[in-house]
Amino acid sequence: MSGKKRIVKELGEITSSPPDGMRVRLVDESDVHIWEIFMDGPEQSVYSGGTFRLVLTLPKDYPFKPPILAFQTKIYHPNVSNDDKGSMCLGMLRSDEWKPPNKILAVLNMARNLLVEPNPDDAVETGIAEQYKSNRKEFEKTAKDWTKKYANAKK
């Protein structure tokens, strides 16, 4: 199966039965390589009540190269870069850990699980990770404030 066929198949599966708290669509109908994801902050997390916009970019040689997942909505999280890229640090998305049988659905579920349980030991924002470990109350307060401030645009 060619990469494009597989992408179309995975997109079909995800749009017909989307993961909990997520809506997925193509940014541009003519390009199956760029997906827009709206992810609701999980109820049991400090991001609850927010809706985050992410962009998933699939390389031309997918599934042999991992997709890139980036938060477009600012989020206070140890595993998401605090710059305009919003890069997400997910083990399975590293080129040395990515395996062609991995599915986009697994990537999305893993990203959502990181909102419930950040991984401070694999942080892209070390300051936030330190705060998460040493002062959880302060971390949670800031994460909730950012969620209210940036992630409240309901779609």
N, C-alpha and C positions, 0 to 999 in steps of 0.2 A: 504494500500500500504506500503510495507516495505521501510525502509529508503533508501536502495540501489536503489530500483526501482524508488523512487521519485527523487533521485540524477540523475540517468540516464535520466529520463524524463526532468528534469530541464536543464541538460547539453545539451540535444538534442534541446530544445527550444532556448537556448541561442546561441548555435553554428549555428543553422539554421537561426536565425534572431538576430544577436548580437546587443547589445546596441550601440548607437552612440559612435564612437571613441574607441571601445574596440574589442580586439581579445581574444578569450578564447580557451584553449585547456588543455588536461590532461598532467600533467608532465610525467606520466607513464601510458600508455594505460591500464595496468592491475590494476590500482588503481583509482577508480572514486572519492576517497575522497580528492585528491589533484589536484587543478586546477591552471593553470598558466594564468594570465591575463595581457595583454599589454594594457595599458590605455594611450591614447593621452591626453596631457594637453588640457583642453577645450580652445577654441579660445578666449573667453572673460575673461581668467584668466591669472595670472602671470606665470602659468605653460605652457602656449601655446607654441607649438613648441617642447615640450619634450615628450618622450614616457617613461612611468613608468611601471616597471614590478612588479606585485603583485602576491602573492600566497594566495589562498583561501584553507583553510583546513577544511574539514567537519568532525565533530566528528562521531564516529560509531553510536551514538544514535541520529543523525540528523533525523528529524527536531525538536526533543524535546530539543536539546541543540544547541546553536547558532554556526555558522561557525566562524572561525578565519581568519581575513583578515590582511595581512601584506605587507607593501611596501618592495620590495627587492632593489629598486632603492632609493638612498638617496633623501630626499625631505625636504625642509625647510618649515615646516607647523606646526601650533600650535596643530593640532589634530593627528599628527603622531610622534611616539617616534624617537628620534634622535640617537638611538643606532643600533646595528646590527639586532635587531628584527623588527624594523619598524612597531611596533604595531599601529593600527589605533583605535582611540577613537571614536566609533560610538554608540550612545545611544541604537539603536535597537540590537546591538551585545552583550550587557550586559546580563548575564544569567537571571537577574530579569526582563528585559524588552523584551526579545526574546519571540515570540509566534510561535508555530509550523506552522500556516498558512503563515508566512512570507516566501517570496521567495528570492532565491539568486539574481535574477534580481534586486529586490528592494535594496538589499545590495549594488550591483555594482553601481546602479544609485545614491544611496545615497553617496557613496564614491566619485563618480565623481562630484556630486553637492558640496561636501565639498571642492573640489579644486577651485570651483568658489567662494564659500562663506564659508570660515573657520568659525568655531564656537569657538571663544576665551574664552567663558564662560565655555566650557567643554573641556579644553585643557589638553593634556598630557605633553606638553612642555610649562610650564608657562612663561618662559623668552620670547619665541617667541610670545606667546599670548599677553604679556604686550607690546612688540614692535608693534605688529599688531594694538593694540588699541591706543598706544600713539605716534607712529612714523610710519605711514603707508608707507610713501615713502621709508624709510630705509628697512622695511620689504619686500616691493615689489622688491627693488633692490637686496637684498640678495636672495630672492626666485627665481628671474630671473637668477641670477648668478649660483645658485645651479642647476637650470634646465639645463642651458647650459653645466655646468660641468659634471653632472651625468646622465641626462636623454636624452642625444642626440643620443644614440645608436638606430638608426632606425632599425626596424625588417622588 
